[in-house]
Amino acid sequence: MTVPDSALDLLSGDAQTFVSKVWASRTHLHRADPDDLTALLSLDDVDTLLTSSAIRTPSIRMAQDGTVLAESSYTRGATLAGKPLTGLVDPRKALALFEGGATIVLQGLHRYWEPITLLVAELELELGHPCQANAYLTPPGAQGFAVHSDSHDVFVFQTAGSKQWEIHGPDGAEELLLEPGMSVYLPTGTPHAARAQDTVSLHVTIGINQLTWRGLVERSLRDVLAEVPDQHLPAGYLDQPADLAEELGRRLETLAGRIRGLDPAASVEDEVRRFLTSRSPRLAGGLHDVLAVATIDDTTRLRRRPGHPCVLLARDDRLEVLLGDRAIDMPARLRPALTEVRARRELAPRDLAGHLDEQSRLVLCRRLVREGFLEVIR
């Protein structure tokens, strides 16, 4: 499964225009090739997850007419190796509720459905914000949730059937019919509700959990604030508030001096490092890579794994290489070769001949395969 060069283009049409003019300002509708979106999650895919995958709560929930249904109404218990398992979906119960009008919600879909995993991984790198994905399977004519708003920005795209959306904005409510291949962007706090039409509806929502200026400032000041003594205020300050104000002024002046001495570039680098070492591991095909890594030679075709960055941070005579879910340490002399790797979607070790001898480039490429940045093309 592959995703387009730009996941944001797939969902919004033109990434640059979207980011500059639409981000967090108003709804935005886009029509893509239906095949590009329906391939991400089909009715057959949902059937497999429900009936053949041993899916458990909280990866699934059900709702009907604005009410979330009790887990006990669609789950069962079991044992595995003598240990109890709870929250297993009972497909008979779940399908009976669905037939009766209940919506099935697949939660955290980016954690266990590879096409959505890849889409979310690419989108996170393009936006610089954490993303998550849910899917909603609604029977004909039904509505799972009443009008509500989300605490994060949302992309919605339809993959099967159609759904009538009621979207409230500054100028009042509007009706929007989503069909396969259509996506809509809803800014944070946009009230909305949706109802399936004459056929079953399946849509995916991608929530964008925005990183904010307040959060960045708080993280930038964390070490400075940690230096402020955590001492009790002096007894008697209620009778002498002027003395307390004078002392507070001195402490604030000291703090202001420390803040003026902060390096914004260093704070941003810390923010980049924090984000690009905390993403979930995405290693589809990793078993085959582990088995093949020892046989990699100078002609083996390798490919950058989708959704994985490769950011190089100088550390004296070393390099810190950010790979998304981790950081690895490498000698600074490898920067030209790593820069070459970053610039290519596919390569063979021999493509690095201008930077490293054969043994060195084989060691580097095998290391990058083990770390999950490169994968062996099979």
C-alpha positions as CSV (number, residue, x, y, z in Angstrom):
1,M,0.0,0.0,0.0
2,T,1.3,3.4,-0.9
3,V,0.1,6.9,-0.3
4,P,0.6,10.0,-2.6
5,D,3.7,12.2,-2.3
6,S,1.6,14.5,-0.2
7,A,-1.1,13.2,2.1
8,L,-2.3,16.7,2.6
9,D,-2.8,17.1,-1.2
10,L,-4.9,14.0,-1.1
11,L,-7.2,15.4,1.5
12,S,-7.2,19.1,0.6
13,G,-6.3,19.4,-3.0
14,D,-3.4,21.8,-2.7
15,A,-1.3,21.6,0.4
16,Q,0.4,25.0,0.1
17,T,-2.9,26.9,-0.4
18,F,-4.6,24.9,2.3
19,V,-1.9,25.6,4.9
20,S,-1.7,29.3,4.1
21,K,-5.4,30.2,3.6
22,V,-7.6,27.5,5.3
23,W,-5.8,26.1,8.3
24,A,-7.9,26.7,11.4
25,S,-10.1,29.2,9.7
26,R,-13.1,27.7,7.9
27,T,-14.4,24.5,6.4
28,H,-12.9,23.3,3.1
29,L,-14.4,20.7,0.7
30,H,-12.2,18.7,-1.7
31,R,-13.0,16.1,-4.4
32,A,-10.3,13.5,-5.1
33,D,-10.2,10.4,-7.2
34,P,-12.6,8.1,-5.4
35,D,-10.3,5.2,-5.8
36,D,-7.5,7.0,-3.9
37,L,-9.7,7.3,-0.8
38,T,-11.8,4.2,-1.0
39,A,-8.6,2.1,-1.1
40,L,-7.7,3.3,2.3
41,L,-10.7,1.5,4.0
42,S,-13.4,-0.5,2.3
43,L,-16.5,-2.3,3.6
44,D,-14.7,-5.6,3.1
45,D,-11.9,-4.2,5.3
46,V,-14.3,-3.3,8.1
47,D,-15.9,-6.7,7.8
48,T,-12.5,-8.4,8.3
49,L,-11.8,-6.3,11.3
50,L,-15.2,-7.0,12.9
51,T,-15.5,-10.7,12.2
52,S,-12.0,-12.1,11.8
53,S,-9.5,-10.1,13.7
54,A,-10.3,-10.5,17.4
55,I,-10.6,-6.8,17.7
56,R,-11.2,-5.5,21.3
57,T,-12.4,-2.4,23.1
58,P,-11.4,0.4,23.2
59,S,-10.5,-0.1,19.5
60,I,-14.2,-0.3,18.9
61,R,-17.3,1.4,20.3
62,M,-21.0,1.6,19.2
63,A,-23.5,4.4,19.3
64,Q,-27.1,5.0,18.4
65,D,-29.2,8.2,18.2
66,G,-26.6,10.1,20.2
67,T,-26.1,7.5,22.9
68,V,-22.9,5.4,23.3
69,L,-23.9,1.8,23.9
70,A,-22.7,-0.3,26.8
71,E,-19.7,-2.4,25.9
72,S,-21.4,-5.5,27.3
73,S,-24.0,-5.3,24.6
74,Y,-21.5,-6.2,21.8
75,T,-18.5,-7.8,23.5
76,R,-17.6,-11.2,25.1
77,G,-14.9,-12.7,27.2
78,A,-12.5,-15.5,26.3
79,T,-9.2,-17.1,27.5
80,L,-5.8,-17.2,25.9
81,A,-3.1,-19.6,27.3
82,G,-5.3,-19.8,30.4
83,K,-5.5,-16.1,30.9
84,P,-8.7,-14.1,30.6
85,L,-9.4,-11.8,27.7
86,T,-12.1,-9.1,28.1
87,G,-13.7,-6.7,25.6
88,L,-13.5,-9.0,22.6
89,V,-16.1,-8.0,20.0
90,D,-18.8,-10.5,19.6
91,P,-19.6,-10.2,15.8
92,R,-23.1,-11.6,16.1
93,K,-24.0,-9.1,18.8
94,A,-22.3,-6.2,17.0
95,L,-23.9,-7.0,13.6
96,A,-27.3,-7.4,15.2
97,L,-27.0,-3.9,16.8
98,F,-25.8,-2.5,13.5
99,E,-28.8,-4.0,11.7
100,G,-31.0,-2.3,14.3
101,G,-29.5,1.2,13.5
102,A,-26.3,1.4,15.6
103,T,-23.1,3.0,14.3
104,I,-19.9,1.0,14.6
105,V,-16.8,3.2,15.5
106,L,-13.3,1.9,14.9
107,Q,-11.1,3.9,17.2
108,G,-7.4,4.6,16.8
109,L,-7.5,3.1,13.4
110,H,-4.0,4.5,12.6
111,R,-2.6,2.0,15.1
112,Y,-3.7,-1.2,13.4
113,W,-4.8,-0.6,9.8
114,E,-1.7,-0.1,7.6
115,P,-3.2,2.1,4.8
116,I,-4.4,4.5,7.4
117,T,-1.2,4.2,9.4
118,L,0.8,5.3,6.3
119,L,-1.5,8.2,5.6
120,V,-1.4,9.5,9.2
121,A,2.4,9.1,9.3
122,E,2.8,11.2,6.2
123,L,0.3,13.8,7.3
124,E,2.0,14.2,10.7
125,L,5.3,15.0,9.0
126,E,3.6,17.5,6.6
127,L,1.7,19.3,9.4
128,G,4.1,18.9,12.3
129,H,1.1,18.0,14.6
130,P,0.1,14.6,16.0
131,C,-2.8,12.9,14.2
132,Q,-5.3,10.1,14.9
133,A,-7.9,8.3,12.9
134,N,-11.4,6.8,13.6
135,A,-13.8,5.2,11.1
136,Y,-17.6,5.3,11.3
137,L,-19.8,2.6,9.8
138,T,-23.5,3.7,9.9
139,P,-26.5,1.7,8.6
140,P,-28.8,3.2,6.0
141,G,-30.8,6.2,7.3
142,A,-29.2,6.1,10.8
143,Q,-27.3,8.7,12.8
144,G,-24.8,7.8,15.4
145,F,-24.2,11.1,17.2
146,A,-26.2,14.3,17.7
147,V,-24.8,17.7,16.9
148,H,-21.4,18.1,18.6
149,S,-18.0,19.7,18.1
150,D,-14.5,18.4,18.5
151,S,-11.6,19.8,20.5
152,H,-9.3,19.4,17.5
153,D,-9.3,20.0,13.7
154,V,-10.7,17.2,11.7
155,F,-10.4,15.9,8.1
156,V,-13.4,13.7,7.1
157,F,-13.4,11.5,4.0
158,Q,-16.1,9.2,2.6
159,T,-15.1,5.7,1.4
160,A,-18.5,4.0,0.9
161,G,-22.1,5.1,0.6
162,S,-23.1,8.7,1.3
163,K,-23.8,10.8,4.4
164,Q,-25.6,14.1,4.8
165,W,-23.7,16.5,7.0
166,E,-25.1,19.4,9.0
167,I,-22.2,21.8,9.6
168,H,-22.7,25.0,11.6
169,G,-20.5,28.0,10.9
170,P,-20.5,31.8,11.5
171,D,-23.1,32.3,8.8
172,G,-25.4,29.5,10.1
173,A,-25.8,25.9,9.2
174,E,-25.2,24.3,5.8
175,E,-26.0,20.9,4.4
176,L,-23.3,18.9,2.7
177,L,-23.6,15.4,1.1
178,L,-20.3,13.5,1.3
179,E,-19.8,10.7,-1.3
180,P,-16.8,8.4,-2.0
181,G,-13.8,10.5,-3.0
182,M,-14.9,13.6,-1.1
183,S,-13.2,15.1,2.0
184,V,-14.0,18.0,4.2
185,Y,-11.9,19.9,6.7
186,L,-13.6,21.1,9.9
187,P,-11.7,23.6,12.2
188,T,-11.7,23.0,15.9
189,G,-15.0,23.6,17.6
190,T,-17.2,23.4,14.4
191,P,-20.6,22.0,15.4
192,H,-21.7,19.1,13.2
193,A,-23.8,16.0,12.8
194,A,-24.2,13.5,10.0
195,R,-26.8,11.0,8.9
196,A,-26.4,8.1,6.4
197,Q,-28.6,8.2,3.4
198,D,-30.3,5.2,1.5
199,T,-27.2,3.0,1.7
200,V,-24.7,2.0,4.3
201,S,-22.1,4.8,5.0
202,L,-18.5,4.5,5.8
203,H,-16.3,7.5,6.5
204,V,-12.9,8.1,8.2
205,T,-12.1,11.1,10.4
206,I,-8.5,12.2,11.0
207,G,-8.2,14.3,14.1
208,I,-5.3,16.8,14.3
209,N,-4.2,17.3,17.9
210,Q,-2.6,20.7,17.5
211,L,0.6,21.7,19.1
212,T,0.1,25.3,20.3
213,W,2.2,28.4,20.9
214,R,1.3,28.2,24.6
215,G,2.6,24.7,24.8
216,L,5.8,25.6,23.0
217,V,6.4,28.6,25.3
218,E,5.7,26.5,28.4
219,R,8.2,23.8,27.3
220,S,10.7,26.5,26.5
221,L,10.4,28.0,30.0
222,R,10.3,24.7,31.9
223,D,13.9,24.7,32.9
224,V,13.9,28.4,33.8
225,L,10.8,28.0,36.0
226,A,12.3,24.9,37.6
227,E,15.1,27.1,39.0
228,V,12.6,29.2,41.0
229,P,12.8,28.0,44.6
230,D,9.7,26.2,45.7
231,Q,9.7,27.8,49.2
232,H,6.8,28.9,51.3
233,L,5.8,32.5,51.2
234,P,6.9,34.3,54.4
235,A,4.5,34.4,57.3
236,G,2.8,37.7,57.9
237,Y,2.7,38.8,54.2
238,L,-1.0,39.5,54.6
239,D,-0.2,42.4,56.9
240,Q,2.8,43.5,54.8
241,P,1.8,42.9,51.1
242,A,4.2,45.7,49.9
243,D,7.2,43.7,51.2
244,L,6.0,40.6,49.3
245,A,5.4,42.7,46.2
246,E,9.0,44.0,46.4
247,E,10.5,40.6,46.7
248,L,8.3,39.2,43.9
249,G,9.5,42.1,41.7
250,R,13.1,41.1,42.3
251,R,12.4,37.5,41.5
252,L,10.5,38.4,38.3
253,E,13.3,40.6,37.2
254,T,15.7,37.7,37.7
255,L,13.4,35.5,35.8
256,A,13.0,38.0,33.0
257,G,16.8,38.1,32.6
258,R,16.9,34.4,32.3
259,I,14.1,34.4,29.7
260,R,15.9,37.1,27.7
261,G,18.9,34.8,27.6
262,L,17.1,31.9,26.1
263,D,18.0,30.8,22.6
264,P,14.8,30.5,20.5
265,A,16.7,28.3,17.9
266,A,17.7,25.9,20.6
267,S,14.1,25.7,22.0
268,V,12.8,25.0,18.5
269,E,15.4,22.3,18.0
270,D,14.3,20.7,21.2
271,E,10.7,20.9,20.0
272,V,11.6,19.2,16.7
273,R,13.5,16.5,18.6
274,R,10.6,15.9,21.0
275,F,8.2,15.5,18.1
276,L,10.4,13.4,15.9
277,T,11.4,10.9,18.6
278,S,7.9,10.3,19.9
279,R,5.9,9.0,17.0
280,S,4.7,5.4,17.1
281,P,6.9,2.8,15.5
282,R,5.7,2.0,11.9
283,L,7.6,-1.1,10.8
284,A,5.3,-3.0,8.4
285,G,7.5,-5.6,6.6
286,G,10.1,-5.4,9.4
287,L,10.3,-9.2,9.8
288,H,11.4,-9.6,6.2
289,D,13.9,-6.8,6.6
290,V,15.5,-8.4,9.7
291,L,15.8,-11.7,7.8
292,A,17.3,-10.0,4.8
293,V,19.6,-7.5,6.4
294,A,22.7,-9.8,6.5
295,T,22.4,-10.4,2.8
296,I,22.3,-6.8,1.7
297,D,25.1,-6.2,-0.8
298,D,26.1,-3.2,-3.0
299,T,23.3,-3.8,-5.5
300,T,20.4,-4.4,-3.1
301,R,17.5,-2.1,-3.8
302,L,16.4,-0.2,-0.7
303,R,13.6,2.3,-0.1
304,R,12.8,5.0,2.4
305,R,10.0,3.7,4.7
306,P,7.0,6.0,4.3
307,G,6.2,8.4,7.1
308,H,9.8,8.3,8.6
309,P,11.8,11.5,8.8
310,C,15.6,11.7,8.8
311,V,16.6,14.9,10.5
312,L,20.3,15.5,11.3
313,L,21.3,17.5,14.3
314,A,25.0,18.3,14.9
315,R,26.5,17.2,18.2
316,D,30.2,18.2,18.1
317,D,31.9,15.4,16.2
318,R,28.7,13.3,16.3
319,L,25.3,13.4,14.6
320,E,21.9,12.8,16.3
321,V,19.6,11.3,13.6
322,L,15.9,11.7,14.3
323,L,13.9,8.9,12.8
324,G,10.4,9.6,14.1
325,D,10.1,7.1,16.9
326,R,13.7,7.4,18.1
327,A,17.1,9.1,17.8
328,I,20.3,7.3,16.9
329,D,23.9,8.5,17.3
330,M,26.3,8.4,14.4
331,P,29.7,9.9,13.5
332,A,29.6,13.4,11.9
333,R,31.6,12.2,8.9
334,L,28.5,10.3,7.7
335,R,26.5,13.5,7.1
336,P,27.2,13.6,3.3
337,A,26.1,10.0,2.9
338,L,23.0,10.5,5.1
339,T,22.1,13.6,3.2
340,E,22.3,11.6,0.0
341,V,20.0,8.9,1.5
342,R,17.5,11.5,2.6
343,A,17.4,12.9,-0.9
344,R,16.5,9.6,-2.6
345,R,13.2,7.7,-2.4
346,E,15.1,4.5,-3.5
347,L,18.7,3.6,-3.7
348,A,21.3,0.9,-3.5
349,P,24.4,1.0,-1.3
350,R,26.6,1.6,-4.4
351,D,24.8,5.0,-4.9
352,L,26.8,6.2,-1.9
353,A,30.1,5.4,-3.5
354,G,30.9,9.1,-3.7
355,H,30.8,9.4,0.0
356,L,31.9,6.0,1.5
357,D,33.9,2.9,0.6
358,E,32.0,-0.3,0.0
359,Q,32.3,-1.7,3.5
360,S,31.3,1.5,5.2
361,R,28.3,2.1,3.0
362,L,27.1,-1.5,3.6
363,V,27.4,-1.0,7.3
364,L,25.4,2.2,7.1
365,C,22.7,0.8,4.9
366,R,22.3,-2.3,7.1
367,R,22.1,-0.1,10.2
368,L,19.4,2.1,8.6
369,V,17.4,-1.1,7.7
370,R,17.7,-2.4,11.2
371,E,16.6,1.0,12.6
372,G,13.5,1.0,10.3
373,F,14.4,4.0,8.2
374,L,15.1,1.9,5.0
375,E,13.3,-1.2,3.9
376,V,14.5,-3.9,1.4
377,I,12.5,-3.8,-1.9
378,R,11.2,-7.3,-2.5
